[in-house]
């Protein structure tokens, strides 16, 4: 039997598909529909609808908590890469970088060869001469610069 989180995720994905890639929902209404607490809805959105998984989420507190979820358009690789570059932040772990890179390959944004180069350049091994507390910042900078070079 599927877990409630999986069911909620599928429900939201179906809504997004039916609404051509973007929805606005109310946290409390969705929680009432699934007979769960609003924090369960927050958990699903926070873990399953992230930018690294191809979604843009805008949340407003109060009044039941409106949430806008938009699927990022992968048909335009340049705009997708710009979205990722702008959402990366100042630090990224090796594991998170590899998740982004794997998604780029899965969505047809980059080739396996380009992915291998990105992984190699952002690995802890490549950054071994940099003090540990500076690696994630350096990795984010390297990844952003390499992604900018891929934008056509």
Phi, psi and omega in degrees: 000137182290144176288155181303320179301318179295320180294316179297316179302312180299318179301312180295318179298320178296320177298316180299317179298315181294331183260024176058039169101358180209138177222160169232123182235164176250124185307312183294320179297317179295320178297319178296319180300317182266002180054053178222177178276151179304331180295334175294320177295316177303315181301313181298314182293317182293330184257336186249347183234059182263165179295326179290344176259005173097025181231151173244124183241133176236124185240137175239130179278162177084155178061033180092352176073087176283140179228128173257130177234127180232132176282132179288137183282111180274356181287344177242091184304323182296316180290326177296314179298320178297319178300314181295315179303315181289337182261356184295324184087187186268347182222145175210137178282163177300318181298315179295320178301317180293327176295312177302312183298317178298319177296322178301318179293312182302325181271003178075021181279322179226165179272168176300321180295315177298321179298316180299320178293318178297316179297315181297317183289335183255009182284156175299329179296316180292333182260017186298335180277354180264135179306142186308318183289354177250353186297314184295325176291316178296318180299316180298317179296315179297312182299315179300314181295321179291323178292322177301322181292341179275345182286127183267000000 
